[in-house]
């Protein structure tokens, strides 16, 4: 396995754009960048034990996530599951006469730990919680392809029926990929630093 290493709102959504692309979004799934057949990446740490890697990850999560809220579950020296609420919101690009809409991202990644390596599973492509500020109502943005759009439906789809990105959701796709890849990069960079300093 290879290592894969607004219309009206002038804000930078989520974490900004990451320099490295670990995961990308396709209809119904996050997959490894460069390999759409895989939903995980593996990072090698030769000579490091599972215990060392586990402790390093736990020690850097609070500074790496920097989210208002996150939850962490773990099995000692085996797995760490991290769910966080991304800071901020992403505007859905709309027409001039349409109301402002925003999407919110709360992903979960799972890190599997063994001697010498970490496997990071991509989050599930669950619908995003959204808000329509025109009427104050919530709706869902599904990360799949649409079959038929109805103006009265309380949901949207990320992709067109042919799998191409829907023009009104392009900003959201870019922002959630950026948020996810930025967090993965922060975790890996800080784990590397922690391991180097742990002597």
Secondary structure, DSSP 8 states (H G I E B T S, - for coil): -------S-----TT---SS--EEEETTEEEETTBTT-SEEEEE-TT--HHHHHHHHHHHHHHHH--S-EEEEEETTTEEEEEE--SS-EEE---TTS--EEEE---EEEEEEETTEEEEE------EEEEETTTTEEEEEEEEE-S---TT-SEEEEE-TTS-B-GGGHHHHHHHHHHHHHHHHHHHHHHHHHHHH--
